[in-house]
Amino acid sequence: MDVLDATYTVALCDYPGLAQAERTAAEVRFAVALEHQFGSPDDIAATMHTIDALERVEPEDVSAHDLVALQRWVRALSVARLAGYRGLGVRDGSRFEVRLG
């Protein structure tokens, strides 16, 4: 599972009754799709650092480059969610969490 042992982790949360093997497979599908959008775990980590920094910046201080990074992140998460939930279906309250590792 090198994908999950990189510079970030993925966890499928609040999806009760799911076998560990299915949970792990969903998390790997999510991570692979996210990496496909960004190219590498390091690129994902860099984007996450940018997004984290944007949370502490006044809206008028956000650059066009940062807005593009944010838009790309939102699109990539959407694609990754679809991949992660493939074969499972979305459950109310369930979510994938991505954290820097």
KERO-552951 format. One record per atom (N, C-alpha, C): residue number from 1; residue in three letters; atom name; x, y, z. Coordinates in Angstrom, 2 decimals. Layout:
REM KERO-552951
BATOR | k | r | a | east | north | up
BATOR | NUM | ALA | CA | X | Y | Z;
...
REM end
This chain:
REM KERO-552951
BATOR | k | r | a | east | north | up
BATOR | 1 | MET | N | 0.82 | -1.19 | 0.00;
BATOR | 1 | MET | CA | 0.00 | 0.00 | 0.00;
BATOR | 1 | MET | C | 0.87 | 1.26 | 0.00;
BATOR | 2 | ASP | N | 1.82 | 1.35 | -0.85;
BATOR | 2 | ASP | CA | 2.70 | 2.51 | -0.89;
BATOR | 2 | ASP | C | 1.93 | 3.80 | -1.11;
BATOR | 3 | VAL | N | 0.81 | 3.73 | -1.83;
BATOR | 3 | VAL | CA | 0.03 | 4.93 | -2.11;
BATOR | 3 | VAL | C | -0.38 | 5.60 | -0.81;
BATOR | 4 | LEU | N | -0.80 | 4.82 | 0.18;
BATOR | 4 | LEU | CA | -1.27 | 5.38 | 1.43;
BATOR | 4 | LEU | C | -0.15 | 5.71 | 2.40;
BATOR | 5 | ASP | N | 1.05 | 5.21 | 2.16;
BATOR | 5 | ASP | CA | 2.17 | 5.45 | 3.06;
BATOR | 5 | ASP | C | 3.02 | 6.62 | 2.60;
BATOR | 6 | ALA | N | 2.55 | 7.41 | 1.70;
BATOR | 6 | ALA | CA | 3.33 | 8.50 | 1.13;
BATOR | 6 | ALA | C | 3.32 | 9.71 | 2.07;
BATOR | 7 | THR | N | 3.15 | 10.88 | 1.52;
BATOR | 7 | THR | CA | 3.19 | 12.11 | 2.29;
BATOR | 7 | THR | C | 1.83 | 12.53 | 2.80;
BATOR | 8 | TYR | N | 0.84 | 11.71 | 2.57;
BATOR | 8 | TYR | CA | -0.51 | 11.99 | 3.04;
BATOR | 8 | TYR | C | -1.22 | 10.67 | 3.32;
BATOR | 9 | THR | N | -2.33 | 10.75 | 4.03;
BATOR | 9 | THR | CA | -3.12 | 9.56 | 4.28;
BATOR | 9 | THR | C | -4.56 | 9.82 | 3.86;
BATOR | 10 | VAL | N | -5.25 | 8.74 | 3.54;
BATOR | 10 | VAL | CA | -6.66 | 8.79 | 3.16;
BATOR | 10 | VAL | C | -7.41 | 7.87 | 4.10;
BATOR | 11 | ALA | N | -8.53 | 8.34 | 4.62;
BATOR | 11 | ALA | CA | -9.37 | 7.50 | 5.48;
BATOR | 11 | ALA | C | -10.83 | 7.66 | 5.07;
BATOR | 12 | LEU | N | -11.51 | 6.56 | 4.91;
BATOR | 12 | LEU | CA | -12.95 | 6.56 | 4.68;
BATOR | 12 | LEU | C | -13.60 | 6.55 | 6.06;
BATOR | 13 | CYS | N | -14.34 | 7.59 | 6.36;
BATOR | 13 | CYS | CA | -14.91 | 7.76 | 7.70;
BATOR | 13 | CYS | C | -16.42 | 7.63 | 7.68;
BATOR | 14 | ASP | N | -16.94 | 7.16 | 8.80;
BATOR | 14 | ASP | CA | -18.39 | 7.07 | 9.03;
BATOR | 14 | ASP | C | -19.12 | 6.26 | 7.96;
BATOR | 15 | TYR | N | -18.57 | 5.10 | 7.67;
BATOR | 15 | TYR | CA | -19.20 | 4.15 | 6.76;
BATOR | 15 | TYR | C | -19.30 | 2.82 | 7.51;
BATOR | 16 | PRO | N | -20.29 | 2.72 | 8.41;
BATOR | 16 | PRO | CA | -20.39 | 1.52 | 9.25;
BATOR | 16 | PRO | C | -20.72 | 0.26 | 8.46;
BATOR | 17 | GLY | N | -20.28 | -0.85 | 9.00;
BATOR | 17 | GLY | CA | -20.61 | -2.14 | 8.42;
BATOR | 17 | GLY | C | -19.76 | -2.53 | 7.22;
BATOR | 18 | LEU | N | -18.76 | -1.75 | 6.92;
BATOR | 18 | LEU | CA | -17.90 | -2.04 | 5.77;
BATOR | 18 | LEU | C | -16.71 | -2.88 | 6.23;
BATOR | 19 | ALA | N | -16.49 | -3.98 | 5.56;
BATOR | 19 | ALA | CA | -15.35 | -4.84 | 5.89;
BATOR | 19 | ALA | C | -14.04 | -4.08 | 5.66;
BATOR | 20 | GLN | N | -13.03 | -4.40 | 6.46;
BATOR | 20 | GLN | CA | -11.75 | -3.69 | 6.37;
BATOR | 20 | GLN | C | -11.15 | -3.78 | 4.96;
BATOR | 21 | ALA | N | -11.27 | -4.92 | 4.32;
BATOR | 21 | ALA | CA | -10.72 | -5.06 | 2.97;
BATOR | 21 | ALA | C | -11.42 | -4.12 | 1.99;
BATOR | 22 | GLU | N | -12.72 | -3.97 | 2.12;
BATOR | 22 | GLU | CA | -13.47 | -3.06 | 1.24;
BATOR | 22 | GLU | C | -13.10 | -1.61 | 1.54;
BATOR | 23 | ARG | N | -12.94 | -1.28 | 2.83;
BATOR | 23 | ARG | CA | -12.56 | 0.08 | 3.23;
BATOR | 23 | ARG | C | -11.19 | 0.43 | 2.65;
BATOR | 24 | THR | N | -10.25 | -0.49 | 2.81;
BATOR | 24 | THR | CA | -8.90 | -0.26 | 2.30;
BATOR | 24 | THR | C | -8.92 | -0.11 | 0.78;
BATOR | 25 | ALA | N | -9.68 | -0.95 | 0.10;
BATOR | 25 | ALA | CA | -9.76 | -0.86 | -1.36;
BATOR | 25 | ALA | C | -10.35 | 0.50 | -1.78;
BATOR | 26 | ALA | N | -11.35 | 0.98 | -1.07;
BATOR | 26 | ALA | CA | -11.95 | 2.28 | -1.38;
BATOR | 26 | ALA | C | -10.94 | 3.41 | -1.16;
BATOR | 27 | GLU | N | -10.19 | 3.34 | -0.07;
BATOR | 27 | GLU | CA | -9.18 | 4.35 | 0.22;
BATOR | 27 | GLU | C | -8.08 | 4.35 | -0.84;
BATOR | 28 | VAL | N | -7.68 | 3.17 | -1.27;
BATOR | 28 | VAL | CA | -6.65 | 3.07 | -2.32;
BATOR | 28 | VAL | C | -7.19 | 3.63 | -3.64;
BATOR | 29 | ARG | N | -8.43 | 3.30 | -4.00;
BATOR | 29 | ARG | CA | -9.02 | 3.85 | -5.22;
BATOR | 29 | ARG | C | -9.04 | 5.38 | -5.16;
BATOR | 30 | PHE | N | -9.41 | 5.92 | -4.02;
BATOR | 30 | PHE | CA | -9.44 | 7.37 | -3.83;
BATOR | 30 | PHE | C | -8.03 | 7.95 | -4.03;
BATOR | 31 | ALA | N | -7.04 | 7.36 | -3.35;
BATOR | 31 | ALA | CA | -5.67 | 7.86 | -3.42;
BATOR | 31 | ALA | C | -5.10 | 7.78 | -4.83;
BATOR | 32 | VAL | N | -5.35 | 6.68 | -5.51;
BATOR | 32 | VAL | CA | -4.85 | 6.52 | -6.88;
BATOR | 32 | VAL | C | -5.47 | 7.58 | -7.80;
BATOR | 33 | ALA | N | -6.77 | 7.80 | -7.66;
BATOR | 33 | ALA | CA | -7.43 | 8.82 | -8.49;
BATOR | 33 | ALA | C | -6.90 | 10.21 | -8.18;
BATOR | 34 | LEU | N | -6.65 | 10.50 | -6.90;
BATOR | 34 | LEU | CA | -6.10 | 11.80 | -6.52;
BATOR | 34 | LEU | C | -4.70 | 11.98 | -7.11;
BATOR | 35 | GLU | N | -3.89 | 10.94 | -7.01;
BATOR | 35 | GLU | CA | -2.54 | 11.02 | -7.57;
BATOR | 35 | GLU | C | -2.56 | 11.12 | -9.08;
BATOR | 36 | HIS | N | -3.53 | 10.50 | -9.70;
BATOR | 36 | HIS | CA | -3.66 | 10.62 | -11.16;
BATOR | 36 | HIS | C | -3.93 | 12.08 | -11.54;
BATOR | 37 | GLN | N | -4.67 | 12.79 | -10.72;
BATOR | 37 | GLN | CA | -4.98 | 14.20 | -11.00;
BATOR | 37 | GLN | C | -3.77 | 15.11 | -10.76;
BATOR | 38 | PHE | N | -2.90 | 14.74 | -9.82;
BATOR | 38 | PHE | CA | -1.81 | 15.63 | -9.42;
BATOR | 38 | PHE | C | -0.43 | 15.17 | -9.85;
BATOR | 39 | GLY | N | -0.23 | 13.90 | -10.08;
BATOR | 39 | GLY | CA | 1.07 | 13.43 | -10.54;
BATOR | 39 | GLY | C | 1.92 | 12.75 | -9.50;
BATOR | 40 | SER | N | 1.87 | 13.20 | -8.25;
BATOR | 40 | SER | CA | 2.70 | 12.56 | -7.23;
BATOR | 40 | SER | C | 2.18 | 12.89 | -5.84;
BATOR | 41 | PRO | N | 2.55 | 12.07 | -4.86;
BATOR | 41 | PRO | CA | 2.19 | 12.39 | -3.48;
BATOR | 41 | PRO | C | 2.76 | 13.74 | -3.03;
BATOR | 42 | ASP | N | 3.96 | 14.07 | -3.50;
BATOR | 42 | ASP | CA | 4.56 | 15.36 | -3.12;
BATOR | 42 | ASP | C | 3.75 | 16.53 | -3.68;
BATOR | 43 | ASP | N | 3.22 | 16.38 | -4.89;
BATOR | 43 | ASP | CA | 2.38 | 17.42 | -5.47;
BATOR | 43 | ASP | C | 1.09 | 17.59 | -4.67;
BATOR | 44 | ILE | N | 0.55 | 16.47 | -4.20;
BATOR | 44 | ILE | CA | -0.65 | 16.53 | -3.37;
BATOR | 44 | ILE | C | -0.33 | 17.26 | -2.06;
BATOR | 45 | ALA | N | 0.77 | 16.90 | -1.44;
BATOR | 45 | ALA | CA | 1.17 | 17.55 | -0.19;
BATOR | 45 | ALA | C | 1.38 | 19.04 | -0.38;
BATOR | 46 | ALA | N | 2.03 | 19.43 | -1.46;
BATOR | 46 | ALA | CA | 2.26 | 20.85 | -1.72;
BATOR | 46 | ALA | C | 0.93 | 21.59 | -1.89;
BATOR | 47 | THR | N | 0.00 | 20.98 | -2.60;
BATOR | 47 | THR | CA | -1.31 | 21.60 | -2.78;
BATOR | 47 | THR | C | -2.04 | 21.70 | -1.45;
BATOR | 48 | MET | N | -1.96 | 20.67 | -0.64;
BATOR | 48 | MET | CA | -2.61 | 20.70 | 0.66;
BATOR | 48 | MET | C | -2.03 | 21.81 | 1.54;
BATOR | 49 | HIS | N | -0.71 | 22.01 | 1.47;
BATOR | 49 | HIS | CA | -0.09 | 23.11 | 2.21;
BATOR | 49 | HIS | C | -0.62 | 24.46 | 1.72;
BATOR | 50 | THR | N | -0.78 | 24.59 | 0.42;
BATOR | 50 | THR | CA | -1.32 | 25.83 | -0.16;
BATOR | 50 | THR | C | -2.74 | 26.07 | 0.32;
BATOR | 51 | ILE | N | -3.57 | 25.03 | 0.27;
BATOR | 51 | ILE | CA | -4.96 | 25.14 | 0.69;
BATOR | 51 | ILE | C | -5.03 | 25.50 | 2.17;
BATOR | 52 | ASP | N | -4.20 | 24.86 | 2.97;
BATOR | 52 | ASP | CA | -4.16 | 25.15 | 4.41;
BATOR | 52 | ASP | C | -3.78 | 26.61 | 4.65;
BATOR | 53 | ALA | N | -2.80 | 27.09 | 3.92;
BATOR | 53 | ALA | CA | -2.37 | 28.49 | 4.07;
BATOR | 53 | ALA | C | -3.47 | 29.46 | 3.65;
BATOR | 54 | LEU | N | -4.25 | 29.09 | 2.65;
BATOR | 54 | LEU | CA | -5.33 | 29.96 | 2.17;
BATOR | 54 | LEU | C | -6.40 | 30.17 | 3.24;
BATOR | 55 | GLU | N | -6.56 | 29.22 | 4.13;
BATOR | 55 | GLU | CA | -7.56 | 29.36 | 5.19;
BATOR | 55 | GLU | C | -7.21 | 30.48 | 6.16;
BATOR | 56 | ARG | N | -5.96 | 30.92 | 6.17;
BATOR | 56 | ARG | CA | -5.52 | 31.97 | 7.09;
BATOR | 56 | ARG | C | -5.27 | 33.30 | 6.39;
BATOR | 57 | VAL | N | -5.65 | 33.39 | 5.13;
BATOR | 57 | VAL | CA | -5.40 | 34.59 | 4.33;
BATOR | 57 | VAL | C | -6.72 | 35.32 | 4.08;
BATOR | 58 | GLU | N | -6.66 | 36.63 | 4.10;
BATOR | 58 | GLU | CA | -7.83 | 37.42 | 3.76;
BATOR | 58 | GLU | C | -8.15 | 37.22 | 2.28;
BATOR | 59 | PRO | N | -9.43 | 37.16 | 1.93;
BATOR | 59 | PRO | CA | -9.82 | 36.90 | 0.54;
BATOR | 59 | PRO | C | -9.15 | 37.82 | -0.48;
BATOR | 60 | GLU | N | -8.97 | 39.07 | -0.14;
BATOR | 60 | GLU | CA | -8.35 | 40.00 | -1.09;
BATOR | 60 | GLU | C | -6.86 | 39.73 | -1.31;
BATOR | 61 | ASP | N | -6.26 | 38.92 | -0.44;
BATOR | 61 | ASP | CA | -4.84 | 38.60 | -0.56;
BATOR | 61 | ASP | C | -4.57 | 37.28 | -1.29;
BATOR | 62 | VAL | N | -5.62 | 36.61 | -1.75;
BATOR | 62 | VAL | CA | -5.47 | 35.35 | -2.47;
BATOR | 62 | VAL | C | -5.08 | 35.64 | -3.92;
BATOR | 63 | SER | N | -4.02 | 35.01 | -4.36;
BATOR | 63 | SER | CA | -3.54 | 35.24 | -5.72;
BATOR | 63 | SER | C | -4.33 | 34.41 | -6.73;
BATOR | 64 | ALA | N | -4.22 | 34.78 | -7.98;
BATOR | 64 | ALA | CA | -4.87 | 34.02 | -9.05;
BATOR | 64 | ALA | C | -4.30 | 32.60 | -9.10;
BATOR | 65 | HIS | N | -3.01 | 32.46 | -8.86;
BATOR | 65 | HIS | CA | -2.36 | 31.14 | -8.84;
BATOR | 65 | HIS | C | -2.97 | 30.27 | -7.74;
BATOR | 66 | ASP | N | -3.18 | 30.86 | -6.57;
BATOR | 66 | ASP | CA | -3.77 | 30.11 | -5.46;
BATOR | 66 | ASP | C | -5.21 | 29.71 | -5.76;
BATOR | 67 | LEU | N | -5.96 | 30.56 | -6.43;
BATOR | 67 | LEU | CA | -7.33 | 30.23 | -6.81;
BATOR | 67 | LEU | C | -7.37 | 29.06 | -7.79;
BATOR | 68 | VAL | N | -6.43 | 29.05 | -8.71;
BATOR | 68 | VAL | CA | -6.34 | 27.93 | -9.66;
BATOR | 68 | VAL | C | -6.02 | 26.64 | -8.90;
BATOR | 69 | ALA | N | -5.10 | 26.70 | -7.94;
BATOR | 69 | ALA | CA | -4.76 | 25.52 | -7.14;
BATOR | 69 | ALA | C | -5.98 | 25.04 | -6.36;
BATOR | 70 | LEU | N | -6.74 | 25.96 | -5.80;
BATOR | 70 | LEU | CA | -7.94 | 25.59 | -5.06;
BATOR | 70 | LEU | C | -8.98 | 24.93 | -5.97;
BATOR | 71 | GLN | N | -9.19 | 25.50 | -7.13;
BATOR | 71 | GLN | CA | -10.16 | 24.93 | -8.08;
BATOR | 71 | GLN | C | -9.71 | 23.54 | -8.53;
BATOR | 72 | ARG | N | -8.43 | 23.38 | -8.78;
BATOR | 72 | ARG | CA | -7.90 | 22.08 | -9.19;
BATOR | 72 | ARG | C | -8.09 | 21.05 | -8.07;
BATOR | 73 | TRP | N | -7.86 | 21.47 | -6.83;
BATOR | 73 | TRP | CA | -8.03 | 20.59 | -5.68;
BATOR | 73 | TRP | C | -9.48 | 20.13 | -5.55;
BATOR | 74 | VAL | N | -10.42 | 21.05 | -5.68;
BATOR | 74 | VAL | CA | -11.84 | 20.72 | -5.55;
BATOR | 74 | VAL | C | -12.25 | 19.73 | -6.65;
BATOR | 75 | ARG | N | -11.81 | 19.97 | -7.87;
BATOR | 75 | ARG | CA | -12.12 | 19.04 | -8.97;
BATOR | 75 | ARG | C | -11.50 | 17.67 | -8.73;
BATOR | 76 | ALA | N | -10.26 | 17.65 | -8.28;
BATOR | 76 | ALA | CA | -9.57 | 16.38 | -8.04;
BATOR | 76 | ALA | C | -10.25 | 15.60 | -6.92;
BATOR | 77 | LEU | N | -10.69 | 16.27 | -5.87;
BATOR | 77 | LEU | CA | -11.40 | 15.59 | -4.80;
BATOR | 77 | LEU | C | -12.69 | 14.97 | -5.30;
BATOR | 78 | SER | N | -13.38 | 15.67 | -6.17;
BATOR | 78 | SER | CA | -14.63 | 15.16 | -6.73;
BATOR | 78 | SER | C | -14.38 | 13.88 | -7.52;
BATOR | 79 | VAL | N | -13.37 | 13.89 | -8.36;
BATOR | 79 | VAL | CA | -13.02 | 12.70 | -9.15;
BATOR | 79 | VAL | C | -12.60 | 11.56 | -8.22;
BATOR | 80 | ALA | N | -11.80 | 11.88 | -7.20;
BATOR | 80 | ALA | CA | -11.33 | 10.85 | -6.28;
BATOR | 80 | ALA | C | -12.49 | 10.25 | -5.47;
BATOR | 81 | ARG | N | -13.44 | 11.08 | -5.07;
BATOR | 81 | ARG | CA | -14.61 | 10.56 | -4.34;
BATOR | 81 | ARG | C | -15.38 | 9.56 | -5.20;
BATOR | 82 | LEU | N | -15.60 | 9.92 | -6.45;
BATOR | 82 | LEU | CA | -16.31 | 9.00 | -7.35;
BATOR | 82 | LEU | C | -15.58 | 7.66 | -7.44;
BATOR | 83 | ALA | N | -14.27 | 7.71 | -7.56;
BATOR | 83 | ALA | CA | -13.49 | 6.48 | -7.65;
BATOR | 83 | ALA | C | -13.54 | 5.71 | -6.33;
BATOR | 84 | GLY | N | -13.42 | 6.42 | -5.23;
BATOR | 84 | GLY | CA | -13.42 | 5.77 | -3.93;
BATOR | 84 | GLY | C | -14.73 | 5.06 | -3.62;
BATOR | 85 | TYR | N | -15.84 | 5.69 | -3.96;
BATOR | 85 | TYR | CA | -17.14 | 5.11 | -3.67;
BATOR | 85 | TYR | C | -17.61 | 4.10 | -4.72;
BATOR | 86 | ARG | N | -16.86 | 3.95 | -5.80;
BATOR | 86 | ARG | CA | -17.26 | 3.01 | -6.86;
BATOR | 86 | ARG | C | -17.50 | 1.62 | -6.27;
BATOR | 87 | GLY | N | -18.67 | 1.10 | -6.54;
BATOR | 87 | GLY | CA | -19.03 | -0.22 | -6.05;
BATOR | 87 | GLY | C | -19.60 | -0.23 | -4.64;
BATOR | 88 | LEU | N | -19.48 | 0.88 | -3.93;
BATOR | 88 | LEU | CA | -19.99 | 0.94 | -2.56;
BATOR | 88 | LEU | C | -21.27 | 1.77 | -2.46;
BATOR | 89 | GLY | N | -21.28 | 2.87 | -3.14;
BATOR | 89 | GLY | CA | -22.35 | 3.84 | -2.98;
BATOR | 89 | GLY | C | -22.05 | 4.77 | -1.82;
BATOR | 90 | VAL | N | -22.54 | 5.98 | -1.91;
BATOR | 90 | VAL | CA | -22.32 | 6.99 | -0.88;
BATOR | 90 | VAL | C | -23.31 | 6.75 | 0.26;
BATOR | 91 | ARG | N | -22.85 | 6.83 | 1.48;
BATOR | 91 | ARG | CA | -23.71 | 6.75 | 2.67;
BATOR | 91 | ARG | C | -23.79 | 8.14 | 3.29;
BATOR | 92 | ASP | N | -24.98 | 8.50 | 3.77;
BATOR | 92 | ASP | CA | -25.13 | 9.79 | 4.45;
BATOR | 92 | ASP | C | -24.11 | 9.92 | 5.56;
BATOR | 93 | GLY | N | -23.41 | 11.01 | 5.57;
BATOR | 93 | GLY | CA | -22.42 | 11.29 | 6.61;
BATOR | 93 | GLY | C | -21.05 | 10.69 | 6.35;
BATOR | 94 | SER | N | -20.92 | 9.78 | 5.39;
BATOR | 94 | SER | CA | -19.60 | 9.21 | 5.12;
BATOR | 94 | SER | C | -18.78 | 10.21 | 4.31;
BATOR | 95 | ARG | N | -17.47 | 10.08 | 4.43;
BATOR | 95 | ARG | CA | -16.58 | 10.99 | 3.73;
BATOR | 95 | ARG | C | -15.17 | 10.40 | 3.68;
BATOR | 96 | PHE | N | -14.40 | 10.90 | 2.75;
BATOR | 96 | PHE | CA | -12.98 | 10.58 | 2.69;
BATOR | 96 | PHE | C | -12.22 | 11.76 | 3.31;
BATOR | 97 | GLU | N | -11.35 | 11.46 | 4.23;
BATOR | 97 | GLU | CA | -10.49 | 12.49 | 4.79;
BATOR | 97 | GLU | C | -9.08 | 12.31 | 4.25;
BATOR | 98 | VAL | N | -8.49 | 13.42 | 3.82;
BATOR | 98 | VAL | CA | -7.12 | 13.44 | 3.34;
BATOR | 98 | VAL | C | -6.32 | 14.29 | 4.31;
BATOR | 99 | ARG | N | -5.27 | 13.71 | 4.84;
BATOR | 99 | ARG | CA | -4.43 | 14.44 | 5.81;
BATOR | 99 | ARG | C | -2.98 | 14.33 | 5.43;
BATOR | 100 | LEU | N | -2.24 | 15.37 | 5.75;
BATOR | 100 | LEU | CA | -0.80 | 15.30 | 5.54;
BATOR | 100 | LEU | C | -0.22 | 14.30 | 6.53;
BATOR | 101 | GLY | N | 0.71 | 13.49 | 6.03;
BATOR | 101 | GLY | CA | 1.26 | 12.42 | 6.86;
BATOR | 101 | GLY | C | 2.56 | 12.73 | 7.50;
REM end
